[in-house]
Amino acid sequence: MKVLVNGIGNIGSTLINLLIEYQDLLEIDEIYACKRTLTPWVLEDLNLLIQKGVKICTTSKSNDFPQLGTILPQINYIFEATANGVGMVNKDRYDQLPNLIGACAQGSEKGFGKSYMSGLNNEVVLGQKYVHVVSCNTHGSAAILRLFSGKQLENLDHADMVVVRRSEDLGNHQRLVSANVVARHLDSTAGTHHSIDVIDMFKTIDVKCQLTSSDITTPSQLMHAVRFNIQLKETDQRDVDELIIDFPLISETVKFDSNVVFELGRKYGFQGRLFSHAIILKSNILRTEKSVKGWAFIPQEGNSIITTIHAFLLQTKHPNQEEIIAKITKDLVRKAW
């Protein structure tokens, strides 16, 4: 199996290093990575990947690396990790590739394929050529709903969430805001794209999701957070500890400072990342007779990575996909931070 990671940013680089770590387990023969823009300050990054056995290609003019077009015909699977909208543009090109089994693209590329989150709608993407891995905050919101309302939202009446977003990746300074910025509501009922995307993903398994979301961007560059208000049909007073047993991709914490949780991930997480879909503040839950309210921290580029690898296994119909993803999840996700 020859795979290509198209894009070497925060998601792409983390994904590449995980593919290297689990290359034998995933039965990958060769890992290619494409860097579209070659500037002097990225060359050392590329050399680090080359030293690990990754084969670099590019779409820019270069005498040092092969062109992407010469690599694509031999690729069996593509992890699309480019900037906003590029994946959708590339899809037409991928349709023409003779050896391509499948491809997935990240959160901004809605419409690339079936929207997917690991553990929610696995059967929907099995054998599909194109899959859309939903965004980090879509992962977080959907995971929280399932934790408190059931895996198919059987106990959900309705829910409202406020997504408190970091402004951009830690290493960037292009979109860092100087004050809080409120996002427009795109739908008169659902609100921002987070709930729209969650609702659309649950539709793939014929589950109706009653969710409204709002969104505010803050000057932080560390972690997102979500304030949730979930109204239930029936009371469920089990502790968070009991609830998350059935959700291996959800973690908990008693810490109230996102910088502390982020730092723990930097110290002890693989590549300094947190991979949980959501990290529930277990000591800050408010319960009434039929509601649960509280906060969760949402890891950014880390929490979609396991879904991305799971999509690859499902799309290529790997016979041991359940065992493989269980091992990777156990290795990467701590249940408490």
Secondary structure as UniProt FT lines:
FT   STRAND          2..6
FT   HELIX           10..21
FT   TURN            22..27
FT   STRAND          30..35
FT   HELIX           40..42
FT   HELIX           43..51
FT   TURN            52..53
FT   STRAND          55..58
FT   HELIX           68..71
FT   HELIX           72..74
FT   STRAND          77..80
FT   TURN            84..85
FT   HELIX           86..94
FT   TURN            95..96
FT   TURN            98..99
FT   STRAND          102..105
FT   TURN            107..108
FT   TURN            110..111
FT   STRAND          114..116
FT   TURN            118..120
FT   HELIX           122..125
FT   TURN            126..127
FT   STRAND          130..133
FT   HELIX           136..149
FT   TURN            151..152
FT   TURN            154..155
FT   STRAND          156..165
FT   TURN            170..171
FT   STRAND          181..182
FT   TURN            188..190
FT   HELIX           193..203
FT   TURN            204..206
FT   STRAND          211..217
FT   STRAND          224..232
FT   HELIX           240..243
FT   HELIX           244..246
FT   TURN            248..249
FT   STRAND          250..253
FT   HELIX           258..268
FT   HELIX           270..272
FT   STRAND          278..281
FT   HELIX           282..284
FT   STRAND          286..288
FT   TURN            289..290
FT   STRAND          291..298
FT   TURN            301..304
FT   HELIX           305..315
FT   TURN            316..317
FT   TURN            319..320
FT   HELIX           321..332
//
